[in-house]
Amino acid sequence: MRVLLLGGTAEGRALAKTLHPDVDVISSLAGRVPDPALPVGEVRIGGFGGVDGLKSWLREHDIDAVVDATHPFAATMTAHAAQACKELRINHLVLARPPWDHGAATVVTSDSEAAKAVAAQRYERIFLTTGRSGTSAFVGSDAWFLIRAVTEPDVHALPRNHQLLLSRGPYDYDSEIAIMREHRIDALVTKNSGGDMTKAKLDAAVALDIPVVMVDRPPLPKDVHKADTVEQAADWVARQA
Protein backbone atom coordinates (compact mmCIF):
# COMPACT_ATOMS: atom_id res chain seq x y z
CA MET A 1 0.00 0.00 0.00
CA ARG A 2 1.21 3.51 -0.88
CA VAL A 3 0.01 6.51 1.12
CA LEU A 4 0.24 10.17 0.20
CA LEU A 5 0.58 12.21 3.38
CA LEU A 6 -0.19 15.88 2.86
CA GLY A 7 1.91 17.39 5.62
CA GLY A 8 3.65 20.51 6.80
CA THR A 9 2.44 20.19 10.38
CA ALA A 10 3.81 18.59 13.55
CA GLU A 11 1.04 16.00 13.28
CA GLY A 12 2.07 15.17 9.73
CA ARG A 13 5.67 14.63 10.78
CA ALA A 14 4.59 12.52 13.75
CA LEU A 15 2.35 10.36 11.55
CA ALA A 16 5.14 9.84 8.99
CA LYS A 17 7.44 8.73 11.81
CA THR A 18 4.79 6.37 13.17
CA LEU A 19 4.13 4.73 9.80
CA HIS A 20 7.73 4.56 8.53
CA PRO A 21 9.14 2.12 7.44
CA ASP A 22 6.22 -0.32 7.65
CA VAL A 23 4.05 1.73 5.27
CA ASP A 24 5.21 3.21 1.96
CA VAL A 25 4.54 6.89 2.71
CA ILE A 26 5.25 9.90 0.52
CA SER A 27 4.98 13.16 2.47
CA SER A 28 4.10 16.26 0.46
CA LEU A 29 4.95 19.80 1.60
CA ALA A 30 3.62 22.95 -0.04
CA GLY A 31 7.06 24.57 -0.20
CA ARG A 32 5.97 27.96 1.11
CA VAL A 33 8.34 27.92 4.09
CA PRO A 34 12.11 28.04 3.51
CA ASP A 35 14.09 25.32 5.28
CA PRO A 36 11.01 23.39 6.47
CA ALA A 37 11.14 20.73 9.15
CA LEU A 38 11.23 17.51 7.12
CA PRO A 39 9.46 14.27 8.04
CA VAL A 40 11.17 10.90 7.86
CA GLY A 41 10.87 8.94 4.65
CA GLU A 42 10.25 10.10 1.10
CA VAL A 43 9.33 13.77 0.66
CA ARG A 44 8.07 15.84 -2.26
CA ILE A 45 7.84 19.64 -2.18
CA GLY A 46 5.54 21.86 -4.25
CA GLY A 47 1.98 22.07 -5.49
CA PHE A 48 0.10 19.62 -7.70
CA GLY A 49 -1.62 22.01 -10.10
CA GLY A 50 -5.17 21.91 -8.80
CA VAL A 51 -7.55 18.99 -8.67
CA ASP A 52 -6.66 17.65 -12.11
CA GLY A 53 -2.94 17.82 -11.38
CA LEU A 54 -3.43 16.01 -8.10
CA LYS A 55 -5.52 13.30 -9.75
CA SER A 56 -2.82 12.75 -12.36
CA TRP A 57 -0.15 12.53 -9.66
CA LEU A 58 -2.17 10.06 -7.59
CA ARG A 59 -2.69 7.79 -10.61
CA GLU A 60 0.93 8.06 -11.74
CA HIS A 61 2.25 7.08 -8.31
CA ASP A 62 -0.31 4.30 -7.63
CA ILE A 63 -1.54 5.87 -4.40
CA ASP A 64 -3.96 3.73 -2.41
CA ALA A 65 -4.84 6.17 0.37
CA VAL A 66 -4.43 9.87 1.19
CA VAL A 67 -4.08 11.43 4.63
CA ASP A 68 -4.52 15.19 4.74
CA ALA A 69 -2.51 16.49 7.70
CA THR A 70 -2.17 20.03 6.40
CA HIS A 71 -2.73 23.15 8.51
CA PRO A 72 -6.39 23.62 9.56
CA PHE A 73 -6.48 26.80 7.44
CA ALA A 74 -5.13 25.16 4.27
CA ALA A 75 -8.70 25.06 2.97
CA THR A 76 -7.87 24.98 -0.74
CA MET A 77 -5.56 21.98 -0.49
CA THR A 78 -8.04 20.16 1.73
CA ALA A 79 -10.89 20.79 -0.73
CA HIS A 80 -8.78 19.68 -3.70
CA ALA A 81 -7.71 16.47 -1.93
CA ALA A 82 -11.27 15.62 -0.95
CA GLN A 83 -12.54 16.13 -4.51
CA ALA A 84 -9.67 14.26 -6.18
CA CYS A 85 -9.99 11.27 -3.86
CA LYS A 86 -13.77 11.16 -4.28
CA GLU A 87 -13.52 11.18 -8.06
CA LEU A 88 -10.79 8.50 -8.08
CA ARG A 89 -12.43 6.48 -5.27
CA ILE A 90 -9.27 6.62 -3.18
CA ASN A 91 -9.62 6.24 0.60
CA HIS A 92 -9.12 9.65 2.21
CA LEU A 93 -8.73 10.93 5.77
CA VAL A 94 -8.33 14.40 7.27
CA LEU A 95 -6.13 14.53 10.35
CA ALA A 96 -7.26 17.75 12.05
CA ARG A 97 -6.03 18.64 15.51
CA PRO A 98 -8.90 19.73 17.82
CA PRO A 99 -9.55 23.49 17.82
CA TRP A 100 -8.95 25.65 20.87
CA ASP A 101 -11.79 26.58 23.18
CA HIS A 102 -12.96 30.03 22.10
CA GLY A 103 -13.37 31.07 25.71
CA ALA A 104 -14.17 34.77 25.92
CA ALA A 105 -12.57 35.53 22.54
CA THR A 106 -14.29 37.59 19.88
CA VAL A 107 -14.76 34.98 17.13
CA VAL A 108 -14.69 36.12 13.50
CA THR A 109 -14.74 34.27 10.20
CA SER A 110 -11.89 35.96 8.30
CA ASP A 111 -8.84 38.19 8.56
CA SER A 112 -10.88 41.12 7.24
CA GLU A 113 -13.48 40.58 9.97
CA ALA A 114 -10.65 40.50 12.52
CA ALA A 115 -9.43 43.86 11.22
CA LYS A 116 -12.93 45.30 11.61
CA ALA A 117 -13.12 44.00 15.19
CA VAL A 118 -9.77 45.58 16.03
CA ALA A 119 -10.89 48.90 14.58
CA ALA A 120 -14.27 48.80 16.34
CA GLN A 121 -12.65 48.23 19.73
CA ARG A 122 -9.94 50.83 19.01
CA TYR A 123 -7.12 48.58 20.14
CA GLU A 124 -3.79 50.37 19.84
CA ARG A 125 -1.06 47.72 20.29
CA ILE A 126 -1.86 44.36 18.75
CA PHE A 127 -0.01 41.07 18.79
CA LEU A 128 -0.82 39.71 15.32
CA THR A 129 -0.16 35.97 14.96
CA THR A 130 -2.21 35.02 11.91
CA GLY A 131 0.85 34.27 9.73
CA ARG A 132 2.33 36.04 6.74
CA SER A 133 -0.87 35.70 4.71
CA GLY A 134 -2.99 37.37 7.37
CA THR A 135 -1.33 40.78 7.54
CA SER A 136 -2.78 42.43 4.43
CA ALA A 137 -6.20 42.88 6.06
CA PHE A 138 -4.61 45.31 8.52
CA VAL A 139 -2.76 47.51 6.00
CA GLY A 140 -5.07 50.48 6.53
CA SER A 141 -5.04 50.33 10.34
CA ASP A 142 -3.70 53.16 12.48
CA ALA A 143 -2.79 50.74 15.29
CA TRP A 144 0.70 49.40 16.04
CA PHE A 145 1.32 45.70 15.41
CA LEU A 146 3.82 43.17 16.68
CA ILE A 147 3.66 40.69 13.80
CA ARG A 148 4.96 37.18 14.44
CA ALA A 149 5.42 34.90 11.43
CA VAL A 150 7.71 32.13 10.23
CA THR A 151 8.56 33.97 7.01
CA GLU A 152 8.48 37.69 6.25
CA PRO A 153 5.25 38.99 4.68
CA ASP A 154 5.33 40.97 1.47
CA VAL A 155 6.19 44.60 2.22
CA HIS A 156 2.97 45.77 0.56
CA ALA A 157 0.94 43.55 2.90
CA LEU A 158 2.21 45.20 6.10
CA PRO A 159 0.44 47.88 8.17
CA ARG A 160 2.21 51.21 8.50
CA ASN A 161 3.16 50.82 12.16
CA HIS A 162 4.62 47.45 12.92
CA GLN A 163 7.52 45.37 14.19
CA LEU A 164 8.31 41.97 12.71
CA LEU A 165 9.18 39.00 14.90
CA LEU A 166 10.27 36.10 12.69
CA SER A 167 10.25 32.84 14.62
CA ARG A 168 8.86 29.34 14.66
CA GLY A 169 7.13 27.58 17.57
CA PRO A 170 6.74 25.96 19.97
CA TYR A 171 6.35 28.87 22.38
CA ASP A 172 6.21 28.72 26.16
CA TYR A 173 4.00 30.56 28.62
CA ASP A 174 6.71 32.61 30.34
CA SER A 175 8.10 33.88 27.03
CA GLU A 176 4.64 34.85 25.78
CA ILE A 177 3.94 36.74 29.01
CA ALA A 178 7.25 38.58 28.63
CA ILE A 179 6.57 39.51 24.98
CA MET A 180 3.13 40.90 25.73
CA ARG A 181 4.36 42.90 28.69
CA GLU A 182 7.44 44.24 26.90
CA HIS A 183 5.41 45.48 23.95
CA ARG A 184 2.44 46.68 26.04
CA ILE A 185 0.03 44.57 24.01
CA ASP A 186 -3.66 45.40 24.43
CA ALA A 187 -5.12 42.77 22.04
CA LEU A 188 -4.14 39.42 20.57
CA VAL A 189 -5.28 38.44 17.07
CA THR A 190 -4.87 34.79 16.16
CA LYS A 191 -6.28 31.95 14.11
CA ASN A 192 -7.86 28.95 15.79
CA SER A 193 -5.03 26.64 14.76
CA GLY A 194 -5.40 24.32 17.75
CA GLY A 195 -2.63 22.17 19.20
CA ASP A 196 -0.06 22.80 21.89
CA MET A 197 2.76 24.45 19.94
CA THR A 198 1.28 27.95 20.05
CA LYS A 199 -1.43 27.71 22.72
CA ALA A 200 0.71 29.49 25.32
CA LYS A 201 -0.18 32.87 23.80
CA LEU A 202 -3.84 32.30 24.70
CA ASP A 203 -2.96 31.35 28.27
CA ALA A 204 -0.74 34.42 28.54
CA ALA A 205 -3.48 36.68 27.19
CA VAL A 206 -5.95 35.32 29.75
CA ALA A 207 -3.44 35.81 32.58
CA LEU A 208 -2.80 39.42 31.53
CA ASP A 209 -6.49 40.14 30.86
CA ILE A 210 -5.75 40.89 27.19
CA PRO A 211 -8.73 40.49 24.83
CA VAL A 212 -8.45 37.96 22.01
CA VAL A 213 -9.82 38.20 18.47
CA MET A 214 -9.86 34.70 16.97
CA VAL A 215 -10.37 33.76 13.33
CA ASP A 216 -12.46 30.59 13.24
CA ARG A 217 -11.52 27.63 11.06
CA PRO A 218 -12.95 27.09 7.60
CA PRO A 219 -15.34 24.12 7.51
CA LEU A 220 -14.11 20.78 6.25
CA PRO A 221 -15.51 19.42 2.97
CA LYS A 222 -18.75 17.50 3.31
CA ASP A 223 -18.65 13.83 4.29
CA VAL A 224 -14.88 13.51 4.80
CA HIS A 225 -13.54 11.02 7.31
CA LYS A 226 -11.75 12.81 10.15
CA ALA A 227 -9.25 11.89 12.86
CA ASP A 228 -8.31 14.08 15.82
CA THR A 229 -5.00 12.45 16.73
CA VAL A 230 -1.96 10.85 15.14
CA GLU A 231 -2.88 7.57 16.81
CA GLN A 232 -6.35 7.58 15.26
CA ALA A 233 -4.87 8.34 11.84
CA ALA A 234 -2.31 5.54 12.15
CA ASP A 235 -5.09 3.09 13.06
CA TRP A 236 -7.08 4.24 10.01
CA VAL A 237 -4.10 3.65 7.73
CA ALA A 238 -3.60 0.19 9.19
CA ARG A 239 -7.22 -0.67 8.37
CA GLN A 240 -6.72 0.29 4.71
CA ALA A 241 -4.07 -2.39 4.13
C-alpha positions as CSV (number, residue, x, y, z in Angstrom):
1,M,0.0,0.0,0.0
2,R,1.2,3.5,-0.9
3,V,0.0,6.5,1.1
4,L,0.2,10.2,0.2
5,L,0.6,12.2,3.4
6,L,-0.2,15.9,2.9
7,G,1.9,17.4,5.6
8,G,3.6,20.5,6.8
9,T,2.4,20.2,10.4
10,A,3.8,18.6,13.5
11,E,1.0,16.0,13.3
12,G,2.1,15.2,9.7
13,R,5.7,14.6,10.8
14,A,4.6,12.5,13.8
15,L,2.4,10.4,11.6
16,A,5.1,9.8,9.0
17,K,7.4,8.7,11.8
18,T,4.8,6.4,13.2
19,L,4.1,4.7,9.8
20,H,7.7,4.6,8.5
21,P,9.1,2.1,7.4
22,D,6.2,-0.3,7.7
23,V,4.1,1.7,5.3
24,D,5.2,3.2,2.0
25,V,4.5,6.9,2.7
26,I,5.2,9.9,0.5
27,S,5.0,13.2,2.5
28,S,4.1,16.3,0.5
29,L,5.0,19.8,1.6
30,A,3.6,23.0,0.0
31,G,7.1,24.6,-0.2
32,R,6.0,28.0,1.1
33,V,8.3,27.9,4.1
34,P,12.1,28.0,3.5
35,D,14.1,25.3,5.3
36,P,11.0,23.4,6.5
37,A,11.1,20.7,9.2
38,L,11.2,17.5,7.1
39,P,9.5,14.3,8.0
40,V,11.2,10.9,7.9
41,G,10.9,8.9,4.6
42,E,10.2,10.1,1.1
43,V,9.3,13.8,0.7
44,R,8.1,15.8,-2.3
45,I,7.8,19.6,-2.2
46,G,5.5,21.9,-4.2
47,G,2.0,22.1,-5.5
48,F,0.1,19.6,-7.7
49,G,-1.6,22.0,-10.1
50,G,-5.2,21.9,-8.8
51,V,-7.6,19.0,-8.7
52,D,-6.7,17.7,-12.1
53,G,-2.9,17.8,-11.4
54,L,-3.4,16.0,-8.1
55,K,-5.5,13.3,-9.7
56,S,-2.8,12.7,-12.4
57,W,-0.1,12.5,-9.7
58,L,-2.2,10.1,-7.6
59,R,-2.7,7.8,-10.6
60,E,0.9,8.1,-11.7
61,H,2.3,7.1,-8.3
62,D,-0.3,4.3,-7.6
63,I,-1.5,5.9,-4.4
64,D,-4.0,3.7,-2.4
65,A,-4.8,6.2,0.4
66,V,-4.4,9.9,1.2
67,V,-4.1,11.4,4.6
68,D,-4.5,15.2,4.7
69,A,-2.5,16.5,7.7
70,T,-2.2,20.0,6.4
71,H,-2.7,23.1,8.5
72,P,-6.4,23.6,9.6
73,F,-6.5,26.8,7.4
74,A,-5.1,25.2,4.3
75,A,-8.7,25.1,3.0
76,T,-7.9,25.0,-0.7
77,M,-5.6,22.0,-0.5
78,T,-8.0,20.2,1.7
79,A,-10.9,20.8,-0.7
80,H,-8.8,19.7,-3.7
81,A,-7.7,16.5,-1.9
82,A,-11.3,15.6,-1.0
83,Q,-12.5,16.1,-4.5
84,A,-9.7,14.3,-6.2
85,C,-10.0,11.3,-3.9
86,K,-13.8,11.2,-4.3
87,E,-13.5,11.2,-8.1
88,L,-10.8,8.5,-8.1
89,R,-12.4,6.5,-5.3
90,I,-9.3,6.6,-3.2
91,N,-9.6,6.2,0.6
92,H,-9.1,9.6,2.2
93,L,-8.7,10.9,5.8
94,V,-8.3,14.4,7.3
95,L,-6.1,14.5,10.4
96,A,-7.3,17.7,12.1
97,R,-6.0,18.6,15.5
98,P,-8.9,19.7,17.8
99,P,-9.6,23.5,17.8
100,W,-9.0,25.7,20.9
101,D,-11.8,26.6,23.2
102,H,-13.0,30.0,22.1
103,G,-13.4,31.1,25.7
104,A,-14.2,34.8,25.9
105,A,-12.6,35.5,22.5
106,T,-14.3,37.6,19.9
107,V,-14.8,35.0,17.1
108,V,-14.7,36.1,13.5
109,T,-14.7,34.3,10.2
110,S,-11.9,36.0,8.3
111,D,-8.8,38.2,8.6
112,S,-10.9,41.1,7.2
113,E,-13.5,40.6,10.0
114,A,-10.7,40.5,12.5
115,A,-9.4,43.9,11.2
116,K,-12.9,45.3,11.6
117,A,-13.1,44.0,15.2
118,V,-9.8,45.6,16.0
119,A,-10.9,48.9,14.6
120,A,-14.3,48.8,16.3
121,Q,-12.6,48.2,19.7
122,R,-9.9,50.8,19.0
123,Y,-7.1,48.6,20.1
124,E,-3.8,50.4,19.8
125,R,-1.1,47.7,20.3
126,I,-1.9,44.4,18.7
127,F,0.0,41.1,18.8
128,L,-0.8,39.7,15.3
129,T,-0.2,36.0,15.0
130,T,-2.2,35.0,11.9
131,G,0.8,34.3,9.7
132,R,2.3,36.0,6.7
133,S,-0.9,35.7,4.7
134,G,-3.0,37.4,7.4
135,T,-1.3,40.8,7.5
136,S,-2.8,42.4,4.4
137,A,-6.2,42.9,6.1
138,F,-4.6,45.3,8.5
139,V,-2.8,47.5,6.0
140,G,-5.1,50.5,6.5
141,S,-5.0,50.3,10.3
142,D,-3.7,53.2,12.5
143,A,-2.8,50.7,15.3
144,W,0.7,49.4,16.0
145,F,1.3,45.7,15.4
146,L,3.8,43.2,16.7
147,I,3.7,40.7,13.8
148,R,5.0,37.2,14.4
149,A,5.4,34.9,11.4
150,V,7.7,32.1,10.2
151,T,8.6,34.0,7.0
152,E,8.5,37.7,6.3
153,P,5.2,39.0,4.7
154,D,5.3,41.0,1.5
155,V,6.2,44.6,2.2
156,H,3.0,45.8,0.6
157,A,0.9,43.6,2.9
158,L,2.2,45.2,6.1
159,P,0.4,47.9,8.2
160,R,2.2,51.2,8.5
161,N,3.2,50.8,12.2
162,H,4.6,47.4,12.9
163,Q,7.5,45.4,14.2
164,L,8.3,42.0,12.7
165,L,9.2,39.0,14.9
166,L,10.3,36.1,12.7
167,S,10.2,32.8,14.6
168,R,8.9,29.3,14.7
169,G,7.1,27.6,17.6
170,P,6.7,26.0,20.0
171,Y,6.3,28.9,22.4
172,D,6.2,28.7,26.2
173,Y,4.0,30.6,28.6
174,D,6.7,32.6,30.3
175,S,8.1,33.9,27.0
176,E,4.6,34.8,25.8
177,I,3.9,36.7,29.0
178,A,7.3,38.6,28.6
179,I,6.6,39.5,25.0
180,M,3.1,40.9,25.7
181,R,4.4,42.9,28.7
182,E,7.4,44.2,26.9
183,H,5.4,45.5,23.9
184,R,2.4,46.7,26.0
185,I,0.0,44.6,24.0
186,D,-3.7,45.4,24.4
187,A,-5.1,42.8,22.0
188,L,-4.1,39.4,20.6
189,V,-5.3,38.4,17.1
190,T,-4.9,34.8,16.2
191,K,-6.3,32.0,14.1
192,N,-7.9,28.9,15.8
193,S,-5.0,26.6,14.8
194,G,-5.4,24.3,17.7
195,G,-2.6,22.2,19.2
196,D,-0.1,22.8,21.9
197,M,2.8,24.5,19.9
198,T,1.3,27.9,20.1
199,K,-1.4,27.7,22.7
200,A,0.7,29.5,25.3
201,K,-0.2,32.9,23.8
202,L,-3.8,32.3,24.7
203,D,-3.0,31.3,28.3
204,A,-0.7,34.4,28.5
205,A,-3.5,36.7,27.2
206,V,-6.0,35.3,29.8
207,A,-3.4,35.8,32.6
208,L,-2.8,39.4,31.5
209,D,-6.5,40.1,30.9
210,I,-5.7,40.9,27.2
211,P,-8.7,40.5,24.8
212,V,-8.5,38.0,22.0
213,V,-9.8,38.2,18.5
214,M,-9.9,34.7,17.0
215,V,-10.4,33.8,13.3
216,D,-12.5,30.6,13.2
217,R,-11.5,27.6,11.1
218,P,-13.0,27.1,7.6
219,P,-15.3,24.1,7.5
220,L,-14.1,20.8,6.2
221,P,-15.5,19.4,3.0
222,K,-18.7,17.5,3.3
223,D,-18.7,13.8,4.3
224,V,-14.9,13.5,4.8
225,H,-13.5,11.0,7.3
226,K,-11.8,12.8,10.2
227,A,-9.3,11.9,12.9
228,D,-8.3,14.1,15.8
229,T,-5.0,12.5,16.7
230,V,-2.0,10.9,15.1
231,E,-2.9,7.6,16.8
232,Q,-6.3,7.6,15.3
233,A,-4.9,8.3,11.8
234,A,-2.3,5.5,12.1
235,D,-5.1,3.1,13.1
236,W,-7.1,4.2,10.0
237,V,-4.1,3.7,7.7
238,A,-3.6,0.2,9.2
239,R,-7.2,-0.7,8.4
240,Q,-6.7,0.3,4.7
241,A,-4.1,-2.4,4.1
